[in-house]
Amino acid sequence: MKHLFAHYISRQWNVEFSKWVDRPRSGMPGIPRILFRHDWMSVTGHIPWKEYFEMQDSRKFYFETEMKLQNIVYLVRDPLDVLFSYWPYLQSIPYKDFTCPQHTDIIDFARNKQWGLDIIINFMNLQLDHMALHQGRKLFIKYEDLKKEDSAWEKLLMFVFKDCDKDSLEYAKEQTTWEKMKEKNNKEVPDELKFYRRGGSNYISELPKDQQDVLLNWPGLQNLNKRINEN
């Protein structure tokens, strides 16, 4: 989403591409500044680890003050697909004063109380709770809808930019295809992690049946999915 916004801005305003869409554009007051936050992981390395885990435990946003003043897009993805993406991401990004815990498989990782499925469920419920209470402009978007239909992108662009230029959208989509985005990522992904880095969904269907049963019956997951589908 961030890269598509950046390419859309580049084409629509005829400016140089920059993925830093939260920074002001000199002499271009019409371009909105867009701040992204990727659950609690967005602040790792920026605050002390003790404070980070306390924030997780208390189920609070790090950026609550800013959220009171801004228009908000709540982007939600299938919780299990988040889990499958989270594990290789955590193992491939180096952090200061942190070594990724070792896990035997995805079920072992899901059970981790600081990084696993409970954390994902807690955060998404926090998003939905905040959206229900927030009085300003807000938009709920499912990641899966962005992958399959232009109408979701058009609604999103209208919300953020107050307009949707179809030509700029098509250009931005061409620049952010899976193949092009993959070229920008680290190609040195360990073989055991490549299973989770194919740009797909529903990875759970390829797991052994016993592992599928554990994940599909995870406490709190069905209730969360019900809340997501009601929005």
C-alpha positions, 0 to 999 in steps of 0.5 A, spaced: 500 500 500 505 504 501 509 503 495 502 504 491 501 510 494 508 513 492 507 511 485 500 514 485 503 521 488 509 520 483 504 520 477 498 524 479 503 530 481 508 529 477 514 528 482 520 524 483 518 517 486 519 516 494 517 511 498 517 516 504 510 518 504 510 521 511 514 526 509 512 533 506 513 535 499 517 542 498 512 546 494 507 541 494 501 542 499 496 538 496 500 532 497 497 529 504 502 526 508 501 518 510 503 515 516 504 507 516 504 503 522 505 495 522 502 493 528 507 493 534 513 491 530 513 498 527 516 501 533 521 495 534 528 498 535 525 505 536 523 504 543 527 500 549 525 492 549 522 492 556 517 498 554 515 494 547 513 488 551 510 492 556 506 496 551 504 489 548 502 486 555 497 492 556 494 492 549 495 499 548 497 503 541 504 507 541 501 512 537 494 513 540 495 521 541 496 522 533 490 517 532 486 522 535 487 527 530 488 524 524 483 520 519 485 513 519 485 507 515 484 500 519 488 495 514 486 488 516 489 481 513 487 474 515 490 473 522 493 466 520 496 469 513 499 475 518 502 469 522 505 466 516 508 472 514 511 474 521 515 468 522 520 469 516 520 477 517 522 476 524 528 472 522 530 476 516 530 483 519 536 484 524 534 488 530 539 491 535 540 487 542 535 482 539 536 475 537 530 472 534 527 466 538 528 459 535 522 455 533 521 448 530 515 449 526 509 454 525 505 451 531 511 452 535 512 460 533 504 461 534 505 459 541 510 464 542 507 469 547 511 475 545 511 474 537 505 469 536 498 468 534 495 471 541 499 477 539 496 478 532 489 477 535 490 482 541 492 487 536 487 486 531 481 486 536 485 493 539 484 495 532 477 494 531 475 496 538 479 503 537 475 503 530 468 503 534 470 508 539 473 513 534 469 519 532 473 522 526 473 519 519 475 512 518 476 507 513 476 499 514 480 495 508 481 488 508 488 486 505 484 480 501 480 485 497 486 489 495 488 483 492 482 482 488 478 488 486 480 495 483 473 498 487 477 497 494 483 501 491 478 506 488 475 507 495 481 507 499 484 513 494 478 517 495 479 517 502 486 519 502 486 523 496 479 526 496 480 523 488 481 517 484 485 518 478 484 511 474 490 512 470 495 514 476 492 508 479 493 503 473 500 506 473 501 505 480 499 498 480 503 496 474 509 498 478 507 494 484 506 487 481 508 482 486 514 480 481 516 487 481 516 488 489 519 481 489 525 484 486 526 489 491 526 484 497 532 480 500 533 475 495 537 471 500 532 468 504 533 461 507 530 455 503 526 453 509 522 460 509 521 461 502 514 457 503 512 463 506 514 468 502 511 467 495 506 473 496 500 468 496 494 467 502 491 461 505 498 457 506 495 453 512 491 449 507 498 446 505 500 444 512 499 437 515 492 436 518 494 436 525 497 443 524 491 446 521 487 443 526 491 447 532 491 453 528 484 453 526 481 452 533 486 457 536 482 460 542 479 467 540 481 466 532 474 464 530 471 470 534 476 475 531 474 473 524 467 474 525 468 481 528 472 482 521 467 479 517 462 484 520 465 490 518 
